[in-house]
């Protein structure tokens, strides 16, 4: 893929912003885990599959952001 080459001083903010978004998504994923585990232990078994799907989506988004951030670093 033809990506424009950015000067080094423009790469750092892009990488930092990606790390901020990844951190926010991971915090939300931990919140999702604790909420779904609490609901599961309370007897609500219907929450497990949607929570697993949302967690998988968080992993995919974080992976995509990390790949995009490291592609801009090169």
C-alpha positions as CSV (number, residue, x, y, z in Angstrom):
1,X,0.0,0.0,0.0
2,X,1.3,3.5,-0.8
3,X,1.3,5.4,2.4
4,X,2.7,8.9,2.5
5,X,5.9,9.2,4.4
6,X,5.4,11.6,7.3
7,X,8.2,13.6,8.9
8,X,9.3,12.2,12.3
9,X,7.8,15.1,14.2
10,X,4.3,14.2,12.8
11,X,4.6,10.5,13.6
12,X,4.9,10.9,17.3
13,X,1.4,12.5,17.9
14,X,-0.3,9.8,15.7
15,X,1.4,7.1,17.7
16,X,0.5,8.7,21.0
17,X,-3.2,9.2,20.0
18,X,-3.4,5.5,19.0
19,X,-2.0,4.5,22.4
20,X,-4.6,6.7,24.1
21,X,-7.4,5.1,22.1
22,X,-6.1,1.6,22.8
23,X,-5.9,2.4,26.6
24,X,-9.5,3.7,26.6
25,X,-10.7,0.6,24.8
26,X,-8.8,-1.7,27.2
27,X,-10.3,0.1,30.2
28,X,-13.8,-0.4,28.7
29,X,-13.0,-4.0,28.0
30,X,-12.1,-4.6,31.7
31,X,-15.3,-2.8,32.7
32,X,-17.2,-5.1,30.4
33,X,-15.5,-8.1,31.9
34,X,-16.3,-7.2,35.5
35,X,-19.9,-6.3,34.6
36,X,-20.5,-9.5,32.7
37,X,-18.8,-11.6,35.4
38,X,-20.9,-10.0,38.1
39,X,-24.1,-10.6,36.0
40,X,-23.0,-14.2,35.3
41,X,-22.4,-15.0,39.0
42,X,-25.8,-13.4,39.9
43,X,-27.4,-16.0,37.6
44,X,-27.9,-14.0,34.4
45,X,-26.5,-16.5,31.8
46,X,-27.8,-14.6,28.8
47,X,-25.1,-11.9,29.1
48,X,-22.1,-14.3,28.4
49,X,-22.4,-14.5,24.6
50,X,-22.9,-10.8,23.9
51,X,-20.2,-9.8,26.3
52,X,-17.8,-12.3,24.6
53,X,-18.7,-10.8,21.2
54,X,-18.1,-7.2,22.4
55,X,-14.8,-8.2,24.0
56,X,-13.7,-9.8,20.7
57,X,-14.7,-6.6,18.9
58,X,-12.5,-4.6,21.4
59,X,-9.6,-6.9,20.7
60,X,-10.0,-6.5,16.9
61,X,-10.2,-2.7,17.2
62,X,-7.1,-2.6,19.4
63,X,-5.2,-4.8,17.0
64,X,-6.2,-2.6,14.1
65,X,-5.1,0.5,15.9
66,X,-1.8,-1.0,17.0
67,X,-1.1,-2.1,13.5
68,X,-2.0,1.3,12.1
69,X,0.2,3.0,14.7
70,X,3.2,0.8,14.0
71,X,2.8,1.1,10.3
72,X,3.2,4.9,10.6
73,X,6.3,4.5,12.8
74,X,8.4,2.8,10.0
